[in-house]
């Protein structure tokens, strides 16, 4: 089974990309890694990716295997991040 993950996972707006003033940030690279790969610094290959739109929302959802722990890594060079959040599906 898989779980749909986007800016509304696990609750509305939880993974929306915003700055410290809660203003949305567009064109942020969002990459998903397994927790094990991220902790081992294996970040040249990711398992899913998308970007943020003008509202800071994900352009496309990703579908991840249930019962796993992932890292959502967000970065826009010179403007945002890098920031990351651990999620479990």
SVG drawing of the C-alpha trace seen along z (x, -y; Angstrom):
<svg xmlns="http://www.w3.org/2000/svg" viewBox="-6 -38 33 40">
<polyline fill="none" stroke="black" stroke-width="0.4" points="0.0,0.0 1.0,-3.6 0.2,-6.9 -0.3,-10.2 2.0,-12.8 1.8,-16.5 1.6,-19.9 -1.4,-18.6 0.4,-15.6 -0.5,-14.6 -2.8,-17.6 -3.8,-20.6 -0.8,-22.8 1.7,-20.8 4.3,-20.6 3.5,-23.8 6.7,-25.8 6.6,-29.2 9.2,-31.6 9.4,-32.8 6.6,-35.3 4.4,-32.4 4.6,-33.8 4.6,-31.1 7.8,-30.4 7.6,-29.4 10.0,-27.1 11.4,-25.3 12.9,-21.9 11.3,-19.2 13.0,-15.9 12.1,-12.7 14.7,-10.4 14.5,-7.3 15.6,-8.1 18.4,-5.6 19.8,-7.2 19.5,-10.7 21.3,-9.8 24.0,-8.1 24.4,-11.3 23.3,-9.4 21.5,-12.4 22.6,-12.3 19.6,-10.1 16.1,-10.6 13.0,-8.5 10.5,-11.3 10.7,-15.0 8.4,-18.0 8.5,-21.8 6.4,-24.4 3.9,-26.7 3.1,-30.4 1.1,-29.3 3.9,-27.3 2.0,-24.1 3.4,-21.1 2.9,-21.1 2.6,-17.3 1.9,-14.8 4.2,-11.8 3.1,-8.3 5.2,-6.6 5.2,-3.0 3.2,-2.7 4.9,-2.1 8.2,-3.7 10.1,-6.8 11.2,-9.4 12.9,-12.8 11.3,-15.6 14.1,-17.9 13.3,-21.5 15.7,-24.0 15.8,-27.0 19.4,-28.1 20.1,-31.4 16.5,-31.8 15.1,-29.0 16.6,-26.2 17.9,-23.7 15.2,-22.4 14.0,-18.9 11.2,-17.1 10.9,-13.5 7.6,-11.8 6.3,-8.3 3.6,-7.0"/>
</svg>
